[in-house]
Amino acid sequence: MDERQLNLVLMRHAKSAYPSGVSDHDRPLAPRGTREARLAGDWLRANLPTIDAVLCSTATRARETLECTGIEAPARYAVQLYGATPGVVIEQINKVGDEVTTLLVVGHEPTTSSLALILADTDTSNNAAVEGISEKYPTSGIAVLNVPGHWSQLAPGGAALVDFHVPR
């Protein structure tokens, strides 16, 4: 039996601005988003093992969120994460190598909340975290899941949702 434990961190991008004439993909962070992304980075460093790798949407607000967290892990920017379905995000996670034990995914709503709830095993997940995500997944929200085994085997119901934090 494989005792390997992986950590999957699902973060919604921080609060974005809505400048006129800028496409959705290119919207930057609002000042509040910059501040909250920094708070998110502080929380990640204080509460989780070192993040080994990042999967990040190519959207400007997602890239800026990652930059503001101060997380310095190697990042892969995947256009597939912009406008993705939960299944597409799982496919991207399944490609992550076994050398990564803690993975941060920076993405968008409604995909991030759906993904967290789809992956959460009902028997082993924190009910308060499940309820919080079900109610609202605010900008900069962070879901933490424990994944047994290997990234390539991650599937619906295959993780324990252990925490949900909204940095404010």
Secondary structure, 3 states (H helix, E strand, C coil): CCCCEEEEEEEECCCECCCCCCCHHHCCECHHHHHHHHHHHHHHHHHCCCCCEEEEECCHHHHHHHHHHCCCCCEEEEHHHCCCCHHHHHHHHHCCCCCCCEEEEEECCCHHHHHHHHHECCCCCCHHHHHHHHHCCCCCCEEEEEEECCHHHCCCCCEEEEEEECCC
